[in-house]
Amino acid sequence: MSFNLSTLNLNSRLPEVGTSIFSVMSKMALEHGAINLSQGFPDFPVSSTLIDLIHQKMKEGHNQYAPMPGTPQLRKMIAEVVFKTYQREINFETEVTITAGGTEALFASIAGLIREGDEVILFDPSYDSYDPAIRLNGGIPVHLNLAPPDFAIDWSEVKKKITSRTRMIMINTPHNPAGSVLSSSDLKMLEQLAQEHDLIILSDEVYERIIFENKSHESVLKYPGLAQRSIAVFSFGKTFHATGWKVGYTIASENITREIRKAHQFITFSVNTPVQLALADYLSDPENYLHLGKFYQQKRDFFLEQIKGTSLQPLPCYGSYFQLLSFQGVSKKSDVAMAEWMTKEMKLAPIPVSAFYKDQTDHQLLRFCFAKSEDTLKKAGEIVRKI
């Protein structure tokens, strides 16, 4: 008996989801020979010291499965760094879990804690994995739109969205794609709401080290009332310019971590061993991560200098390695059409910011990644100045 796949009723759980905008724009950039400032990855080398450490760990024979939660060496070093950074003591055995990048950390957290019918409040523009991860695990995403130029959260609107089914609030600071950062008053308000309504907070902090203008990163780990009911998500890929290694981690209280690990063990089980051990050694020197904000602020400023003279208007950027440019008054195109035109005709690929909104809200904004070499940013600037 033959089986016709074309007639198979798959009943997709994500029927409207196709290839991500990042893949689409990167493919378009490649096809048209455009400079790719769409996808968020650096085009400059990873530290040779870190590369050598990985090679050393491989040669020493550390090439088999790591423990499911992560190697003790790396988890212990993370706990030390967290104490130095946020003055918060954490138990590396029970509160730190190494994941396959920040995206898996987010997914495992949602999979472990969101039940059928639970509502999760999130703020758009948001990273494209948030909504599907909630829905795949039976949750109901509740989207709240933030608006330029500051993308500030209106906490009175958040209060209106909280119901008896609300289980979690997701935040992202520093913010991708907006480049905004949450303030101490934001975190205090969040702490109050979380305690009042018995909520879990999932805090995407993968750009924690990439923050500018002498602003401080307001992590959930700094607030006792939040820390006990929050999951903080981090990424070594962002911190050490190695997005392809896919190594991240979660920090959460023991009872929350227990649930995250239940999901993590069946999603990834464990993350590659030699990179974990090398990262543990590399983190022992704070000089390897303390100056990242200054490094990327110089890149942001360099990019802004290169685009002086363009009709596009930069929005404030206080963190991450993305700069938003507004083309209001320049063109009546949608941001998707503008991004496609720029890629095909101008040979420079950005990301349309409407892709980060569930309802495709179009503020005529484009996102550009400035985690690039000066040569790349110079060439991109020459193009932008022509617009």
Sequence and secondary structure as in RCSB ss.txt:
>XXXX:A:sequence
MSFNLSTLNLNSRLPEVGTSIFSVMSKMALEHGAINLSQGFPDFPVSSTLIDLIHQKMKEGHNQYAPMPGTPQLR
KMIAEVVFKTYQREINFETEVTITAGGTEALFASIAGLIREGDEVILFDPSYDSYDPAIRLNGGIPVHLNLAPPD
FAIDWSEVKKKITSRTRMIMINTPHNPAGSVLSSSDLKMLEQLAQEHDLIILSDEVYERIIFENKSHESVLKYPG
LAQRSIAVFSFGKTFHATGWKVGYTIASENITREIRKAHQFITFSVNTPVQLALADYLSDPENYLHLGKFYQQKR
DFFLEQIKGTSLQPLPCYGSYFQLLSFQGVSKKSDVAMAEWMTKEMKLAPIPVSAFYKDQTDHQLLRFCFAKSED
TLKKAGEIVRKI
>XXXX:A:secstr
    GGG     SSTT  S HHHHHHHHHHHTT EE SS    S   HHHHHHHHHHHHTT  S   TT  HHHH
HHHHHHHHHHH     TTTSEEEESHHHHHHHHHHHHH  TT EEEEEES  TTHHHHHHHTT EEEEEE  TTT
    HHHHHHH  TTEEEEEEESS TTT     HHHHHHHHHHHHHHT EEEEE TTTT B TT     GGG HH
HHTTEEEEEEHHHHTT GGG  EEEEE HHHHHHHHHHHHHHTS   HHHHHHHHHHHTSGGGTTTHHHHHHHHH
HHHHHHTTT SSEE    BSSEEEEE TTT  S HHHHHHHIIIIISEE EEGGGGSTT    SEEEEE  S HH
HHHHHHHHHTT 
